[in-house]
Amino acid sequence: MTRKYAPSVADIEALAFDARMRLPPIFVEKALEVAIRVENMPNAVLLSEMEIEDPFELTAVYEGIPLTQKSVSDQPFAPDTVTLFRRPILDEWASRGDVSLAELVGHIVVHEFAHHFGWSDEDIAQIDRWWE
């Protein structure tokens, strides 16, 4: 990317929406039921709950009940949500220097949806060839 300004929240959100649509077709319908949000940084409460000291270590989080654990008797208080954190993502992207922002966001989205779908590491590897 050759730009004068860092990618915005809206830019990261657009990349995340695109990555969700590139999941294998059998997962897209259920993935569309999960909200995607982008915030600049994780908040102090979330960092404390996750026992993370450095906010730049958290690029995203899945909040919800994985499909493998959902029951018809569950009463959801909010939709399942994937929240991406713009500044930590941009920091990782800049420090790596070997992937596009779309590739990095795509990898993060797959990882967070893995929590939603209950995928194993092997399942993730079939969908996201990140380490090749």
Phi, psi and omega in degrees: 000130174246102182220161177276331183240154178296149176305140184275175172304316180297323178296314179296318179300316179298319178295321179293317178299318179296317180298320178299320180289344178267003172297159176307139186310326181292346181256344188299316183302312179291327179294328179292346177279351181262128177288145173242128177234154174231129176237159180294313183216153173292148180276165184297324181296312179299315179300319179294315179300324182270000181057046178248125181273319183264113182298341179282355177276350183247108180268338181193165177210143172258130176235120181159191178252118179304147181303329181288349181243355182288148178229154178295341180273354178295135175249097183292139177268340180201161178291153171301141187221139168252121178246125176256147182247111189303306186298313176298325178295313180295324178296315178295317180302313181294320182287328179289304180069005184241006178222155175283162177297322178298320178295316181295313179297319178301317179297316180296317180297315179300316181299317181289322176291337174300322176296318181296316184272350181074033182286146173277173176300323179293320177299314180300316181299329178289330184267321185240107181274034186308318188273000181282000000 
